[in-house]
Amino acid sequence: MVAENPETVGKPTCVEYCTGIGGLSAGLETSGFRHVLGVEHDPAAVRTLTQNGLTKRWNILEADVRAVDPLDHIDGAEIDLFASGVPCQPFSQGGVAKGADDPRNLFPEAIEAVRSLKPKLGLFENVRGLARPVFAEFLEYVLDQLRFPALLRRENESAEQHAERLRTEIEKDGGDPQERYLVECHKINVADFGPIGQRRHRLIFTMVRSDLAEAPVWPEQTHSREALVKAKHDGSYWVEHGLPSGSIGLSPKRVDELLAKNEASLERWLTLRDVIEDLPELKAEPDDALIDGHYFWPGARVYRGHSGSLLDEPSKTIKAGVHGVPGGEHIVILDSEKIRYLSVRECARIQALSDKLVFDCDRSAAMRQIGNAVPPPIGEIFGTYLLDHLGEDSQWPDLETDSPRTTPQAVASIA
């Protein structure tokens, strides 16, 4: 049964597979969507959602998507958006990279959900490793199935034969426009798309039903490296933080090249200092922490290829890691040049997760959940842009005035 929240009735509907702890969900909610169904298989992630009062809010079903028929859970609701961050391990450079042969590959289930739900819009997030040449044929096959989900694979038809038939039909550029989608796929650095103090390279697909747009849709980036270099060069960044002028970390020639680019309309990248500076001093013991998950963890060390993050640059990618905490990536290099591990709360901040999100689990489990999350501003920016393509008769909120925008420290609130 779909929960009826008076605050969200009448807003565009969303079904999301593989919600994790709700990073993408929070961003989509901020953009104006309401979840009629969210599916997550990991019990630890579901416990975190439940402890934070989010399972009912987003209608979370704890289940393997391979065993779910979404039509059984949406009470006949028309679905405006299907979203998913299917598991990235089959395509990650840090994983076994079995691709389509990996049992964790859930693209077939996500495509089947699109086929059955017939949403107006779609949004997918995955690692940029999926765009590697070794997966080129697989990726194009996935995208073509999303472009024309109604063209089913026949009995005894190989994937290669189905892919060829799909490509032939798509190139005809005809048929019912409500059965076809305009699909865009790009690699992004999340630091370019919102207040996210982290270099995190991902692959994003957007989908819009072909009767609702004339071309694939894609939002403009909001932040840039060039703007950060300019702020350091003209001193405004250092003044903002009450610091003497610091190093830009680039050669004079490279600085001149970046300053020559016209990025006046973009905000600067957020840095690690931006997102963690206002947190209280770390405490030695978890029970003494002044804010959840913000306590000291001993044993930090750097080594080749794992040298930690500089305070005045975006953080390195926050990863899940096999055991929850990977090597030196989760280390910060302080102004004193000493190093220490980032706290759970600092990693959550870097992922643009709300300070209200509590992790009632050990450090490794919390770090794994944080590392697997989608930064909420990605859901907000892409969700907001997709909403603009639902059609003139849609009765949704005026997003420019009614939707709260994210801030560097308090994004995607989960009150």
QUIJO-V434560 format. One record per residue. RES is the residue in one small letter. SS is DSSP state (H for helix, E for strand, - for the rest). NEAR is the number of other ideal C-beta (glycine too) atoms within 8 Angstrom. Layout:
res=RES ss=SS near=NEAR
res=RES ss=SS near=NEAR
This chain:
res=m ss=- near=3
res=v ss=- near=10
res=a ss=- near=7
res=e ss=- near=5
res=n ss=- near=8
res=p ss=- near=5
res=e ss=- near=4
res=t ss=- near=7
res=v ss=- near=8
res=g ss=- near=4
res=k ss=- near=10
res=p ss=- near=12
res=t ss=E near=14
res=c ss=E near=14
res=v ss=E near=17
res=e ss=E near=16
res=y ss=E near=14
res=c ss=- near=13
res=t ss=- near=15
res=g ss=- near=14
res=i ss=- near=13
res=g ss=- near=13
res=g ss=H near=17
res=l ss=H near=18
res=s ss=H near=14
res=a ss=H near=15
res=g ss=H near=19
res=l ss=H near=17
res=e ss=H near=13
res=t ss=H near=14
res=s ss=H near=15
res=g ss=- near=14
res=f ss=- near=14
res=r ss=E near=11
res=h ss=E near=15
res=v ss=E near=13
res=l ss=E near=12
res=g ss=E near=13
res=v ss=E near=14
res=e ss=E near=14
res=h ss=- near=8
res=d ss=- near=7
res=p ss=H near=6
res=a ss=H near=10
res=a ss=H near=13
res=v ss=H near=12
res=r ss=H near=10
res=t ss=H near=15
res=l ss=H near=15
res=t ss=H near=9
res=q ss=H near=8
res=n ss=- near=10
res=g ss=- near=8
res=l ss=- near=12
res=t ss=- near=10
res=k ss=- near=8
res=r ss=- near=9
res=w ss=- near=14
res=n ss=- near=13
res=i ss=E near=13
res=l ss=E near=10
res=e ss=E near=7
res=a ss=- near=9
res=d ss=- near=6
res=v ss=H near=13
res=r ss=H near=6
res=a ss=H near=5
res=v ss=- near=12
res=d ss=- near=6
res=p ss=H near=12
res=l ss=H near=7
res=d ss=H near=6
res=h ss=H near=12
res=i ss=- near=14
res=d ss=- near=7
res=g ss=- near=3
res=a ss=- near=8
res=e ss=- near=4
res=i ss=- near=14
res=d ss=- near=11
res=l ss=E near=17
res=f ss=E near=17
res=a ss=E near=14
res=s ss=E near=13
res=g ss=- near=11
res=v ss=- near=13
res=p ss=- near=8
res=c ss=- near=12
res=q ss=- near=9
res=p ss=- near=14
res=f ss=- near=13
res=s ss=- near=10
res=q ss=- near=7
res=g ss=- near=4
res=g ss=- near=9
res=v ss=- near=6
res=a ss=- near=10
res=k ss=- near=8
res=g ss=H near=11
res=a ss=H near=9
res=d ss=H near=5
res=d ss=- near=10
res=p ss=- near=3
res=r ss=- near=7
res=n ss=- near=13
res=l ss=- near=13
res=f ss=H near=9
res=p ss=H near=7
res=e ss=H near=12
res=a ss=H near=14
res=i ss=H near=12
res=e ss=H near=8
res=a ss=H near=14
res=v ss=H near=14
res=r ss=H near=10
res=s ss=H near=9
res=l ss=H near=12
res=k ss=- near=7
res=p ss=- near=13
res=k ss=- near=10
res=l ss=E near=16
res=g ss=E near=15
res=l ss=E near=18
res=f ss=E near=13
res=e ss=E near=11
res=n ss=E near=10
res=v ss=E near=11
res=r ss=H near=8
res=g ss=H near=11
res=l ss=H near=11
res=a ss=H near=9
res=r ss=- near=9
res=p ss=H near=4
res=v ss=H near=6
res=f ss=H near=12
res=a ss=H near=8
res=e ss=H near=7
res=f ss=H near=9
res=l ss=H near=11
res=e ss=H near=9
res=y ss=H near=12
res=v ss=H near=10
res=l ss=H near=11
res=d ss=H near=12
res=q ss=H near=10
res=l ss=H near=14
res=r ss=H near=12
res=f ss=- near=12
res=p ss=- near=11
res=a ss=- near=7
res=l ss=- near=7
res=l ss=- near=5
res=r ss=- near=5
res=r ss=- near=6
res=e ss=- near=3
res=n ss=- near=3
res=e ss=- near=8
res=s ss=- near=5
res=a ss=H near=8
res=e ss=H near=6
res=q ss=H near=8
res=h ss=H near=12
res=a ss=H near=12
res=e ss=H near=8
res=r ss=H near=10
res=l ss=H near=14
res=r ss=H near=9
res=t ss=H near=8
res=e ss=H near=10
res=i ss=H near=11
res=e ss=H near=6
res=k ss=H near=7
res=d ss=- near=4
res=g ss=- near=3
res=g ss=- near=7
res=d ss=- near=5
res=p ss=H near=8
res=q ss=H near=8
res=e ss=H near=8
res=r ss=- near=13
res=y ss=E near=12
res=l ss=E near=13
res=v ss=E near=12
res=e ss=E near=9
res=c ss=E near=9
res=h ss=E near=7
res=k ss=E near=7
res=i ss=E near=11
res=n ss=E near=8
res=v ss=H near=15
res=a ss=H near=14
res=d ss=H near=10
res=f ss=- near=15
res=g ss=- near=13
res=p ss=- near=12
res=i ss=- near=16
res=g ss=- near=16
res=q ss=E near=14
res=r ss=- near=11
res=r ss=- near=11
res=h ss=E near=10
res=r ss=E near=12
res=l ss=E near=13
res=i ss=E near=12
res=f ss=E near=12
res=t ss=E near=15
res=m ss=E near=15
res=v ss=E near=15
res=r ss=E near=14
res=s ss=- near=10
res=d ss=- near=5
res=l ss=- near=10
res=a ss=- near=10
res=e ss=- near=2
res=a ss=- near=5
res=p ss=- near=9
res=v ss=- near=13
res=w ss=- near=8
res=p ss=- near=9
res=e ss=- near=4
res=q ss=- near=9
res=t ss=- near=9
res=h ss=E near=14
res=s ss=E near=12
res=r ss=H near=8
res=e ss=H near=11
res=a ss=H near=13
res=l ss=H near=12
res=v ss=H near=13
res=k ss=H near=12
res=a ss=H near=11
res=k ss=H near=12
res=h ss=H near=9
res=d ss=- near=6
res=g ss=- near=8
res=s ss=H near=7
res=y ss=H near=12
res=w ss=H near=11
res=v ss=H near=8
res=e ss=H near=7
res=h ss=- near=8
res=g ss=- near=4
res=l ss=- near=7
res=p ss=- near=4
res=s ss=- near=5
res=g ss=- near=8
res=s ss=- near=3
res=i ss=- near=8
res=g ss=- near=6
res=l ss=- near=8
res=s ss=- near=5
res=p ss=H near=6
res=k ss=H near=6
res=r ss=H near=8
res=v ss=H near=12
res=d ss=H near=8
res=e ss=H near=8
res=l ss=H near=12
res=l ss=H near=10
res=a ss=- near=5
res=k ss=- near=7
res=n ss=- near=3
res=e ss=- near=9
res=a ss=- near=4
res=s ss=- near=3
res=l ss=- near=11
res=e ss=E near=7
res=r ss=E near=11
res=w ss=- near=12
res=l ss=- near=12
res=t ss=- near=13
res=l ss=H near=15
res=r ss=H near=9
res=d ss=H near=9
res=v ss=H near=15
res=i ss=H near=12
res=e ss=- near=7
res=d ss=- near=4
res=l ss=- near=10
res=p ss=- near=6
res=e ss=- near=4
res=l ss=- near=9
res=k ss=E near=11
res=a ss=- near=6
res=e ss=- near=7
res=p ss=H near=7
res=d ss=H near=4
res=d ss=H near=8
res=a ss=- near=12
res=l ss=- near=7
res=i ss=- near=9
res=d ss=- near=9
res=g ss=- near=13
res=h ss=- near=14
res=y ss=E near=13
res=f ss=- near=9
res=w ss=- near=9
res=p ss=- near=5
res=g ss=- near=5
res=a ss=- near=11
res=r ss=- near=7
res=v ss=- near=9
res=y ss=E near=8
res=r ss=- near=4
res=g ss=- near=5
res=h ss=E near=11
res=s ss=- near=9
res=g ss=- near=13
res=s ss=E near=12
res=l ss=E near=8
res=l ss=- near=11
res=d ss=- near=10
res=e ss=- near=10
res=p ss=- near=11
res=s ss=E near=14
res=k ss=- near=8
res=t ss=- near=9
res=i ss=- near=13
res=k ss=- near=9
res=a ss=- near=10
res=g ss=- near=11
res=v ss=- near=4
res=h ss=- near=5
res=g ss=- near=12
res=v ss=- near=9
res=p ss=- near=10
res=g ss=- near=7
res=g ss=H near=12
res=e ss=H near=12
res=h ss=H near=12
res=i ss=E near=16
res=v ss=E near=14
res=i ss=E near=11
res=l ss=- near=9
res=d ss=- near=4
res=s ss=- near=4
res=e ss=- near=6
res=k ss=- near=6
res=i ss=E near=11
res=r ss=E near=11
res=y ss=E near=12
res=l ss=- near=12
res=s ss=- near=13
res=v ss=H near=14
res=r ss=H near=13
res=e ss=H near=13
res=c ss=H near=14
res=a ss=H near=14
res=r ss=H near=14
res=i ss=H near=15
res=q ss=- near=14
res=a ss=- near=16
res=l ss=- near=15
res=s ss=- near=12
res=d ss=- near=10
res=k ss=- near=8
res=l ss=- near=11
res=v ss=- near=9
res=f ss=- near=13
res=d ss=- near=6
res=c ss=- near=9
res=d ss=- near=5
res=r ss=H near=9
res=s ss=H near=9
res=a ss=H near=11
res=a ss=H near=13
res=m ss=H near=15
res=r ss=H near=12
res=q ss=H near=16
res=i ss=H near=16
res=g ss=H near=14
res=n ss=H near=9
res=a ss=- near=13
res=v ss=- near=11
res=p ss=- near=16
res=p ss=H near=17
res=p ss=H near=16
res=i ss=H near=18
res=g ss=H near=20
res=e ss=H near=17
res=i ss=H near=14
res=f ss=H near=15
res=g ss=H near=16
res=t ss=H near=13
res=y ss=H near=12
res=l ss=H near=14
res=l ss=H near=15
res=d ss=- near=7
res=h ss=- near=11
res=l ss=- near=12
res=g ss=- near=7
res=e ss=- near=3
res=d ss=- near=4
res=s ss=- near=8
res=q ss=- near=4
res=w ss=- near=9
res=p ss=- near=7
res=d ss=- near=5
res=l ss=H near=11
res=e ss=H near=5
res=t ss=H near=5
res=d ss=H near=7
res=s ss=- near=12
res=p ss=- near=5
res=r ss=- near=5
res=t ss=- near=14
res=t ss=- near=7
res=p ss=- near=10
res=q ss=- near=8
res=a ss=- near=8
res=v ss=- near=15
res=a ss=- near=16
res=s ss=- near=8
res=i ss=- near=11
res=a ss=- near=3
